[in-house]
Amino acid sequence: MTSQGITSLLWFIAVIAMIPLALWLLKRTPIGGAASHGLMRSIAVLPISPNQRIVTVEVGRGDQRRWLVLGVTAQNIATLHEMAPQDDALAAPAAPVPAVPFAQLLSRLRQDKGQPGDR
């Protein structure tokens, strides 16, 4: 291997090693979300439509901790409700809705498309 090949390999290793370092630093800067200092975290998100959702956010620390239920749209964020934190809600999450297999969805679409009157 030539000296130019070795130099290229060392630069490649240096760049690869810098990627986790850059991500670690970004996580600790205000751009990466470190500005809240643990004062705010997302609890739940309920999508209503592509541009609307209901978000539950925990703000504050200790006795000052509150949950805010927010209505979020593309143009506005509105406080819908404010309540005390519900610690038991995090301990027992709701059972997930079983996903319909892709093959079953595809067969339904093919059956619907083949029916007369759709055209």
N, CA, C and O atoms as a GROMACS GRO file, in nm:
protein
  476
    1MET      N    1   0.084  -0.117   0.000
    1MET     CA    2   0.000   0.000   0.000
    1MET      C    3   0.089   0.123   0.000
    1MET      O    4   0.188   0.130   0.072
    2THR      N    5   0.053   0.219  -0.079
    2THR     CA    6   0.134   0.339  -0.090
    2THR      C    7   0.103   0.434   0.025
    2THR      O    8   0.006   0.415   0.098
    3SER      N    9   0.188   0.535   0.039
    3SER     CA   10   0.167   0.631   0.148
    3SER      C   11   0.039   0.711   0.126
    3SER      O   12  -0.027   0.752   0.222
    4GLN      N   13   0.002   0.733   0.000
    4GLN     CA   14  -0.122   0.805  -0.029
    4GLN      C   15  -0.243   0.719   0.012
    4GLN      O   16  -0.342   0.772   0.063
    5GLY      N   17  -0.234   0.589  -0.009
    5GLY     CA   18  -0.342   0.498   0.031
    5GLY      C   19  -0.356   0.492   0.183
    5GLY      O   20  -0.468   0.488   0.234
    6ILE      N   21  -0.245   0.491   0.253
    6ILE     CA   22  -0.248   0.489   0.399
    6ILE      C   23  -0.307   0.619   0.453
    6ILE      O   24  -0.386   0.617   0.547
    7THR      N   25  -0.268   0.731   0.394
    7THR     CA   26  -0.320   0.860   0.436
    7THR      C   27  -0.472   0.867   0.414
    7THR      O   28  -0.545   0.916   0.500
    8SER      N   29  -0.518   0.818   0.300
    8SER     CA   30  -0.662   0.817   0.271
    8SER      C   31  -0.736   0.729   0.371
    8SER      O   32  -0.844   0.765   0.418
    9LEU      N   33  -0.678   0.614   0.403
    9LEU     CA   34  -0.741   0.523   0.500
    9LEU      C   35  -0.748   0.587   0.638
    9LEU      O   36  -0.850   0.573   0.706
   10LEU      N   37  -0.643   0.656   0.681
   10LEU     CA   38  -0.644   0.724   0.811
   10LEU      C   39  -0.749   0.835   0.815
   10LEU      O   40  -0.818   0.851   0.916
   11TRP      N   41  -0.761   0.913   0.706
   11TRP     CA   42  -0.864   1.016   0.701
   11TRP      C   43  -1.004   0.955   0.706
   11TRP      O   44  -1.092   1.009   0.772
   12PHE      N   45  -1.024   0.844   0.638
   12PHE     CA   46  -1.153   0.776   0.639
   12PHE      C   47  -1.189   0.731   0.781
   12PHE      O   48  -1.302   0.750   0.826
   13ILE      N   49  -1.094   0.672   0.851
   13ILE     CA   50  -1.116   0.627   0.989
   13ILE      C   51  -1.144   0.747   1.079
   13ILE      O   52  -1.229   0.739   1.168
   14ALA      N   53  -1.073   0.857   1.058
   14ALA     CA   54  -1.095   0.977   1.140
   14ALA      C   55  -1.236   1.033   1.119
   14ALA      O   56  -1.302   1.073   1.215
   15VAL      N   57  -1.282   1.036   0.995
   15VAL     CA   58  -1.417   1.087   0.967
   15VAL      C   59  -1.522   0.995   1.028
   15VAL      O   60  -1.619   1.042   1.088
   16ILE      N   61  -1.504   0.866   1.015
   16ILE     CA   62  -1.599   0.770   1.074
   16ILE      C   63  -1.601   0.784   1.227
   16ILE      O   64  -1.707   0.774   1.287
   17ALA      N   65  -1.487   0.807   1.288
   17ALA     CA   66  -1.481   0.824   1.434
   17ALA      C   67  -1.545   0.955   1.478
   17ALA      O   68  -1.595   0.964   1.590
   18MET      N   69  -1.545   1.057   1.392
   18MET     CA   70  -1.602   1.187   1.428
   18MET      C   71  -1.755   1.187   1.424
   18MET      O   72  -1.817   1.271   1.489
   19ILE      N   73  -1.816   1.096   1.352
   19ILE     CA   74  -1.962   1.094   1.342
   19ILE      C   75  -2.027   1.073   1.478
   19ILE      O   76  -2.113   1.154   1.514
   20PRO      N   77  -1.993   0.970   1.557
   20PRO     CA   78  -2.056   0.956   1.689
   20PRO      C   79  -2.023   1.073   1.782
   20PRO      O   80  -2.106   1.114   1.862
   21LEU      N   81  -1.902   1.127   1.770
   21LEU     CA   82  -1.864   1.242   1.852
   21LEU      C   83  -1.952   1.363   1.818
   21LEU      O   84  -1.998   1.433   1.909
   22ALA      N   85  -1.975   1.388   1.690
   22ALA     CA   86  -2.060   1.500   1.649
   22ALA      C   87  -2.203   1.480   1.696
   22ALA      O   88  -2.267   1.576   1.740
   23LEU      N   89  -2.255   1.359   1.687
   23LEU     CA   90  -2.391   1.332   1.735
   23LEU      C   91  -2.401   1.350   1.886
   23LEU      O   92  -2.500   1.404   1.935
   24TRP      N   93  -2.301   1.307   1.959
   24TRP     CA   94  -2.299   1.323   2.104
   24TRP      C   95  -2.298   1.471   2.141
   24TRP      O   96  -2.370   1.512   2.233
   25LEU      N   97  -2.218   1.549   2.072
   25LEU     CA   98  -2.213   1.693   2.098
   25LEU      C   99  -2.344   1.762   2.061
   25LEU      O  100  -2.391   1.850   2.134
   26LEU      N  101  -2.403   1.721   1.950
   26LEU     CA  102  -2.530   1.780   1.906
   26LEU      C  103  -2.640   1.755   2.007
   26LEU      O  104  -2.725   1.840   2.030
   27LYS      N  105  -2.639   1.638   2.068
   27LYS     CA  106  -2.740   1.604   2.167
   27LYS      C  107  -2.732   1.696   2.288
   27LYS      O  108  -2.832   1.716   2.357
   28ARG      N  109  -2.617   1.752   2.314
   28ARG     CA  110  -2.597   1.836   2.432
   28ARG      C  111  -2.600   1.986   2.402
   28ARG      O  112  -2.566   2.066   2.488
   29THR      N  113  -2.639   2.022   2.282
   29THR     CA  114  -2.650   2.164   2.247
   29THR      C  115  -2.797   2.202   2.236
   29THR      O  116  -2.882   2.115   2.221
   30PRO      N  117  -2.828   2.331   2.243
   30PRO     CA  118  -2.968   2.374   2.230
   30PRO      C  119  -3.032   2.332   2.098
   30PRO      O  120  -3.153   2.308   2.093
   31ILE      N  121  -2.954   2.323   1.991
   31ILE     CA  122  -3.008   2.281   1.863
   31ILE      C  123  -3.056   2.136   1.870
   31ILE      O  124  -3.157   2.101   1.810
   32GLY      N  125  -2.986   2.054   1.943
   32GLY     CA  126  -3.021   1.913   1.953
   32GLY      C  127  -3.124   1.882   2.060
   32GLY      O  128  -3.157   1.765   2.077
   33GLY      N  129  -3.175   1.980   2.132
   33GLY     CA  130  -3.280   1.955   2.229
   33GLY      C  131  -3.235   1.964   2.373
   33GLY      O  132  -3.312   1.930   2.463
   34ALA      N  133  -3.113   2.008   2.398
   34ALA     CA  134  -3.064   2.014   2.536
   34ALA      C  135  -3.107   2.141   2.608
   34ALA      O  136  -3.082   2.154   2.728
   35ALA      N  137  -3.173   2.234   2.539
   35ALA     CA  138  -3.209   2.362   2.599
   35ALA      C  139  -3.316   2.348   2.707
   35ALA      O  140  -3.325   2.433   2.796
   36SER      N  141  -3.398   2.243   2.700
   36SER     CA  142  -3.507   2.230   2.796
   36SER      C  143  -3.457   2.184   2.933
   36SER      O  144  -3.528   2.200   3.032
   37HIS      N  145  -3.338   2.129   2.942
   37HIS     CA  146  -3.279   2.082   3.068
   37HIS      C  147  -3.373   1.988   3.143
   37HIS      O  148  -3.378   1.991   3.266
   38GLY      N  149  -3.446   1.906   3.070
   38GLY     CA  150  -3.536   1.810   3.133
   38GLY      C  151  -3.663   1.872   3.185
   38GLY      O  152  -3.734   1.807   3.262
   39LEU      N  153  -3.696   1.995   3.148
   39LEU     CA  154  -3.816   2.061   3.197
   39LEU      C  155  -3.939   2.028   3.114
   39LEU      O  156  -4.050   2.061   3.154
   40MET      N  157  -3.921   1.965   2.999
   40MET     CA  158  -4.035   1.934   2.913
   40MET      C  159  -4.011   1.801   2.844
   40MET      O  160  -3.900   1.773   2.798
   41ARG      N  161  -4.117   1.719   2.837
   41ARG     CA  162  -4.108   1.594   2.762
   41ARG      C  163  -4.245   1.557   2.710
   41ARG      O  164  -4.347   1.591   2.769
   42SER      N  165  -4.246   1.488   2.600
   42SER     CA  166  -4.370   1.446   2.537
   42SER      C  167  -4.419   1.318   2.603
   42SER      O  168  -4.342   1.224   2.623
   43ILE      N  169  -4.547   1.315   2.638
   43ILE     CA  170  -4.606   1.197   2.702
   43ILE      C  171  -4.679   1.112   2.601
   43ILE      O  172  -4.658   0.990   2.595
   44ALA      N  173  -4.767   1.174   2.519
   44ALA     CA  174  -4.846   1.100   2.422
   44ALA      C  175  -4.882   1.190   2.305
   44ALA      O  176  -4.888   1.312   2.318
   45VAL      N  177  -4.905   1.126   2.189
   45VAL     CA  178  -4.948   1.198   2.069
   45VAL      C  179  -5.061   1.119   2.008
   45VAL      O  180  -5.051   0.997   1.990
   46LEU      N  181  -5.171   1.188   1.975
   46LEU     CA  182  -5.286   1.125   1.910
   46LEU      C  183  -5.312   1.197   1.779
   46LEU      O  184  -5.361   1.310   1.780
   47PRO      N  185  -5.279   1.135   1.664
   47PRO     CA  186  -5.304   1.201   1.537
   47PRO      C  187  -5.454   1.205   1.509
   47PRO      O  188  -5.523   1.104   1.521
   48ILE      N  189  -5.505   1.322   1.473
   48ILE     CA  190  -5.646   1.339   1.439
   48ILE      C  191  -5.662   1.340   1.286
   48ILE      O  192  -5.750   1.273   1.233
   49SER      N  193  -5.577   1.413   1.219
   49SER     CA  194  -5.573   1.418   1.073
   49SER      C  195  -5.428   1.446   1.034
   49SER      O  196  -5.343   1.461   1.123
   50PRO      N  197  -5.397   1.453   0.904
   50PRO     CA  198  -5.256   1.478   0.868
   50PRO      C  199  -5.199   1.608   0.926
   50PRO      O  200  -5.078   1.616   0.949
   51ASN      N  201  -5.284   1.708   0.950
   51ASN     CA  202  -5.233   1.836   1.000
   51ASN      C  203  -5.278   1.867   1.143
   51ASN      O  204  -5.251   1.976   1.193
   52GLN      N  205  -5.345   1.774   1.209
   52GLN     CA  206  -5.395   1.799   1.343
   52GLN      C  207  -5.362   1.682   1.434
   52GLN      O  208  -5.368   1.566   1.394
   53ARG      N  209  -5.326   1.716   1.558
   53ARG     CA  210  -5.301   1.611   1.657
   53ARG      C  211  -5.323   1.666   1.796
   53ARG      O  212  -5.319   1.787   1.819
   54ILE      N  213  -5.345   1.575   1.888
   54ILE     CA  214  -5.355   1.610   2.030
   54ILE      C  215  -5.229   1.557   2.096
   54ILE      O  216  -5.195   1.439   2.082
   55VAL      N  217  -5.158   1.645   2.168
   55VAL     CA  218  -5.030   1.611   2.228
   55VAL      C  219  -5.039   1.635   2.377
   55VAL      O  220  -5.090   1.739   2.421
   56THR      N  221  -4.991   1.540   2.456
   56THR     CA  222  -4.980   1.558   2.600
   56THR      C  223  -4.833   1.578   2.632
   56THR      O  224  -4.749   1.494   2.598
   57VAL      N  225  -4.802   1.689   2.700
   57VAL     CA  226  -4.665   1.727   2.730
   57VAL      C  227  -4.652   1.749   2.879
   57VAL      O  228  -4.739   1.811   2.942
   58GLU      N  229  -4.542   1.698   2.938
   58GLU     CA  230  -4.514   1.723   3.079
   58GLU      C  231  -4.416   1.839   3.088
   58GLU      O  232  -4.312   1.839   3.022
   59VAL      N  233  -4.449   1.938   3.170
   59VAL     CA  234  -4.362   2.054   3.189
   59VAL      C  235  -4.333   2.070   3.337
   59VAL      O  236  -4.415   2.035   3.421
   60GLY      N  237  -4.216   2.125   3.369
   60GLY     CA  238  -4.178   2.151   3.507
   60GLY      C  239  -4.108   2.034   3.572
   60GLY      O  240  -4.088   1.928   3.511
   61ARG      N  241  -4.071   2.055   3.699
   61ARG     CA  242  -4.003   1.953   3.779
   61ARG      C  243  -4.060   1.950   3.918
   61ARG      O  244  -4.113   2.050   3.966
   62GLY      N  245  -4.052   1.836   3.984
   62GLY     CA  246  -4.094   1.823   4.123
   62GLY      C  247  -4.241   1.856   4.142
   62GLY      O  248  -4.327   1.805   4.070
   63ASP      N  249  -4.269   1.942   4.241
   63ASP     CA  250  -4.407   1.979   4.270
   63ASP      C  251  -4.466   2.070   4.163
   63ASP      O  252  -4.589   2.083   4.155
   64GLN      N  253  -4.384   2.131   4.082
   64GLN     CA  254  -4.430   2.221   3.977
   64GLN      C  255  -4.466   2.146   3.848
   64GLN      O  256  -4.506   2.208   3.749
   65ARG      N  257  -4.452   2.014   3.850
   65ARG     CA  258  -4.479   1.933   3.730
   65ARG      C  259  -4.627   1.938   3.692
   65ARG      O  260  -4.714   1.921   3.778
   66ARG      N  261  -4.658   1.961   3.564
   66ARG     CA  262  -4.794   1.964   3.513
   66ARG      C  263  -4.797   1.895   3.377
   66ARG      O  264  -4.697   1.892   3.306
   67TRP      N  265  -4.912   1.840   3.343
   67TRP     CA  266  -4.935   1.787   3.210
   67TRP      C  267  -5.024   1.884   3.136
   67TRP      O  268  -5.127   1.926   3.188
   68LEU      N  269  -4.986   1.919   3.015
   68LEU     CA  270  -5.066   2.005   2.928
   68LEU      C  271  -5.115   1.922   2.811
   68LEU      O  272  -5.037   1.855   2.744
   69VAL      N  273  -5.246   1.927   2.786
   69VAL     CA  274  -5.303   1.862   2.669
   69VAL      C  275  -5.319   1.972   2.565
   69VAL      O  276  -5.393   2.069   2.585
   70LEU      N  277  -5.249   1.957   2.453
   70LEU     CA  278  -5.242   2.062   2.352
   70LEU      C  279  -5.306   2.016   2.222
   70LEU      O  280  -5.288   1.901   2.180
   71GLY      N  281  -5.380   2.104   2.159
   71GLY     CA  282  -5.429   2.082   2.024
   71GLY      C  283  -5.331   2.146   1.928
   71GLY      O  284  -5.308   2.267   1.936
   72VAL      N  285  -5.273   2.069   1.840
   72VAL     CA  286  -5.168   2.119   1.750
   72VAL      C  287  -5.218   2.109   1.607
   72VAL      O  288  -5.257   2.002   1.561
   73THR      N  289  -5.217   2.222   1.536
   73THR     CA  290  -5.248   2.227   1.394
   73THR      C  291  -5.129   2.290   1.322
   73THR      O  292  -5.029   2.325   1.385
   74ALA      N  293  -5.140   2.304   1.192
   74ALA     CA  294  -5.031   2.365   1.115
   74ALA      C  295  -5.016   2.513   1.148
   74ALA      O  296  -4.907   2.568   1.134
   75GLN      N  297  -5.125   2.579   1.190
   75GLN     CA  298  -5.121   2.722   1.216
   75GLN      C  299  -5.122   2.759   1.364
   75GLN      O  300  -5.086   2.872   1.397
   76ASN      N  301  -5.160   2.668   1.453
   76ASN     CA  302  -5.187   2.708   1.590
   76ASN      C  303  -5.157   2.594   1.688
   76ASN      O  304  -5.164   2.477   1.653
   77ILE      N  305  -5.124   2.633   1.810
   77ILE     CA  306  -5.114   2.539   1.922
   77ILE      C  307  -5.202   2.596   2.032
   77ILE      O  308  -5.182   2.710   2.074
   78ALA      N  309  -5.299   2.518   2.078
   78ALA     CA  310  -5.392   2.565   2.180
   78ALA      C  311  -5.391   2.470   2.299
   78ALA      O  312  -5.387   2.349   2.282
   79THR      N  313  -5.393   2.526   2.420
   79THR     CA  314  -5.401   2.445   2.542
   79THR      C  315  -5.545   2.402   2.559
   79THR      O  316  -5.634   2.485   2.575
   80LEU      N  317  -5.569   2.270   2.558
   80LEU     CA  318  -5.704   2.218   2.574
   80LEU      C  319  -5.734   2.187   2.719
   80LEU      O  320  -5.848   2.202   2.764
   81HIS      N  321  -5.631   2.143   2.795
   81HIS     CA  322  -5.652   2.105   2.935
   81HIS      C  323  -5.519   2.106   3.008
   81HIS      O  324  -5.414   2.083   2.947
   82GLU      N  325  -5.524   2.132   3.136
   82GLU     CA  326  -5.405   2.125   3.222
   82GLU      C  327  -5.440   2.036   3.339
   82GLU      O  328  -5.548   2.050   3.397
   83MET      N  329  -5.350   1.944   3.375
   83MET     CA  330  -5.381   1.850   3.483
   83MET      C  331  -5.254   1.808   3.556
   83MET      O  332  -5.142   1.831   3.509
   84ALA      N  333  -5.275   1.745   3.670
   84ALA     CA  334  -5.164   1.691   3.748
   84ALA      C  335  -5.110   1.567   3.674
   84ALA      O  336  -5.186   1.499   3.604
   85PRO      N  337  -4.982   1.536   3.690
   85PRO     CA  338  -4.925   1.419   3.623
   85PRO      C  339  -4.993   1.290   3.666
   85PRO      O  340  -5.028   1.272   3.783
   86GLN      N  341  -5.011   1.202   3.572
   86GLN     CA  342  -5.073   1.071   3.596
   86GLN      C  343  -4.965   0.964   3.589
   86GLN      O  344  -4.940   0.909   3.482
   87ASP      N  345  -4.901   0.935   3.700
   87ASP     CA  346  -4.790   0.839   3.700
   87ASP      C  347  -4.836   0.699   3.666
   87ASP      O  348  -4.761   0.624   3.605
   88ASP      N  349  -4.959   0.661   3.703
   88ASP     CA  350  -5.008   0.527   3.675
   88ASP      C  351  -5.036   0.508   3.526
   88ASP      O  352  -5.038   0.394   3.479
   89ALA      N  353  -5.059   0.616   3.452
   89ALA     CA  354  -5.084   0.606   3.308
   89ALA      C  355  -4.960   0.558   3.234
   89ALA      O  356  -4.971   0.489   3.132
   90LEU      N  357  -4.842   0.594   3.283
   90LEU     CA  358  -4.718   0.551   3.218
   90LEU      C  359  -4.683   0.408   3.254
   90LEU      O  360  -4.620   0.338   3.175
   91ALA      N  361  -4.723   0.364   3.373
   91ALA     CA  362  -4.688   0.230   3.418
   91ALA      C  363  -4.765   0.123   3.342
   91ALA      O  364  -4.712   0.015   3.318
   92ALA      N  365  -4.891   0.151   3.304
   92ALA     CA  366  -4.974   0.052   3.238
   92ALA      C  367  -5.022   0.105   3.104
   92ALA      O  368  -5.133   0.157   3.094
   93PRO      N  369  -4.939   0.093   3.000
   93PRO     CA  370  -4.982   0.142   2.870
   93PRO      C  371  -5.095   0.057   2.814
   93PRO      O  372  -5.107  -0.061   2.847
   94ALA      N  373  -5.177   0.117   2.730
   94ALA     CA  374  -5.288   0.046   2.669
   94ALA      C  375  -5.235  -0.062   2.575
   94ALA      O  376  -5.126  -0.050   2.519
   95ALA      N  377  -5.315  -0.167   2.560
   95ALA     CA  378  -5.276  -0.276   2.472
   95ALA      C  379  -5.273  -0.227   2.329
   95ALA      O  380  -5.367  -0.160   2.285
   96PRO      N  381  -5.168  -0.257   2.254
   96PRO     CA  382  -5.159  -0.210   2.117
   96PRO      C  383  -5.264  -0.278   2.029
   96PRO      O  384  -5.298  -0.394   2.050
   97VAL      N  385  -5.313  -0.206   1.931
   97VAL     CA  386  -5.408  -0.260   1.835
   97VAL      C  387  -5.331  -0.349   1.739
   97VAL      O  388  -5.232  -0.305   1.682
   98PRO      N  389  -5.376  -0.474   1.721
   98PRO     CA  390  -5.301  -0.562   1.631
   98PRO      C  391  -5.306  -0.508   1.489
   98PRO      O  392  -5.411  -0.467   1.440
   99ALA      N  393  -5.192  -0.510   1.424
   99ALA     CA  394  -5.181  -0.461   1.287
   99ALA      C  395  -5.236  -0.565   1.189
   99ALA      O  396  -5.216  -0.685   1.207
  100VAL      N  397  -5.304  -0.517   1.086
  100VAL     CA  398  -5.355  -0.606   0.982
  100VAL      C  399  -5.240  -0.639   0.889
  100VAL      O  400  -5.170  -0.549   0.842
  101PRO      N  401  -5.219  -0.768   0.860
  101PRO     CA  402  -5.109  -0.805   0.770
  101PRO      C  403  -5.126  -0.741   0.633
  101PRO      O  404  -5.238  -0.722   0.584
  102PHE      N  405  -5.015  -0.708   0.571
  102PHE     CA  406  -5.014  -0.643   0.441
  102PHE      C  407  -5.085  -0.728   0.336
  102PHE      O  408  -5.156  -0.675   0.251
  103ALA      N  409  -5.066  -0.858   0.340
  103ALA     CA  410  -5.129  -0.947   0.241
  103ALA      C  411  -5.281  -0.938   0.250
  103ALA      O  412  -5.350  -0.942   0.148
  104GLN      N  413  -5.334  -0.927   0.371
  104GLN     CA  414  -5.478  -0.917   0.388
  104GLN      C  415  -5.530  -0.784   0.334
  104GLN      O  416  -5.634  -0.780   0.268
  105LEU      N  417  -5.458  -0.675   0.359
  105LEU     CA  418  -5.497  -0.545   0.304
  105LEU      C  419  -5.494  -0.547   0.152
  105LEU      O  420  -5.585  -0.494   0.087
  106LEU      N  421  -5.392  -0.607   0.095
  106LEU     CA  422  -5.380  -0.614  -0.049
  106LEU      C  423  -5.493  -0.694  -0.111
  106LEU      O  424  -5.547  -0.655  -0.215
  107SER      N  425  -5.529  -0.805  -0.049
  107SER     CA  426  -5.639  -0.886  -0.104
  107SER      C  427  -5.771  -0.810  -0.095
  107SER      O  428  -5.854  -0.822  -0.186
  108ARG      N  429  -5.793  -0.732   0.010
  108ARG     CA  430  -5.914  -0.650   0.020
  108ARG      C  431  -5.919  -0.546  -0.092
  108ARG      O  432  -6.023  -0.526  -0.154
  109LEU      N  433  -5.806  -0.481  -0.118
  109LEU     CA  434  -5.800  -0.381  -0.225
  109LEU      C  435  -5.827  -0.444  -0.361
  109LEU      O  436  -5.895  -0.385  -0.445
  110ARG      N  437  -5.774  -0.562  -0.384
  110ARG     CA  438  -5.795  -0.630  -0.513
  110ARG      C  439  -5.941  -0.669  -0.529
  110ARG      O  440  -5.996  -0.658  -0.639
  111GLN      N  441  -6.006  -0.715  -0.421
  111GLN     CA  442  -6.147  -0.752  -0.428
  111GLN      C  443  -6.233  -0.629  -0.455
  111GLN      O  444  -6.325  -0.635  -0.537
  112ASP      N  445  -6.204  -0.517  -0.388
  112ASP     CA  446  -6.281  -0.394  -0.406
  112ASP      C  447  -6.265  -0.341  -0.549
  112ASP      O  448  -6.361  -0.289  -0.606
  113LYS      N  449  -6.147  -0.353  -0.604
  113LYS     CA  450  -6.119  -0.298  -0.737
  113LYS      C  451  -6.188  -0.382  -0.844
  113LYS      O  452  -6.225  -0.328  -0.949
  114GLY      N  453  -6.206  -0.509  -0.820
  114GLY     CA  454  -6.267  -0.598  -0.919
  114GLY      C  455  -6.418  -0.589  -0.925
  114GLY      O  456  -6.476  -0.643  -1.019
  115GLN      N  457  -6.485  -0.523  -0.832
  115GLN     CA  458  -6.630  -0.516  -0.831
  115GLN      C  459  -6.679  -0.417  -0.936
  115GLN      O  460  -6.620  -0.311  -0.954
  116PRO      N  461  -6.788  -0.452  -1.007
  116PRO     CA  462  -6.841  -0.359  -1.108
  116PRO      C  463  -6.904  -0.237  -1.040
  116PRO      O  464  -6.948  -0.243  -0.925
  117GLY      N  465  -6.908  -0.130  -1.114
  117GLY     CA  466  -6.967  -0.007  -1.061
  117GLY      C  467  -6.865   0.088  -1.001
  117GLY      O  468  -6.899   0.201  -0.968
  118ASP      N  469  -6.741   0.044  -0.986
  118ASP     CA  470  -6.636   0.129  -0.930
  118ASP      C  471  -6.576   0.219  -1.037
  118ASP      O  472  -6.509   0.318  -1.005
  119ARG      N  473  -6.599   0.185  -1.163
  119ARG     CA  474  -6.533   0.258  -1.271
  119ARG      C  475  -6.614   0.371  -1.319
  119ARG      O  476  -6.573   0.443  -1.410
   0.00000   0.00000   0.00000
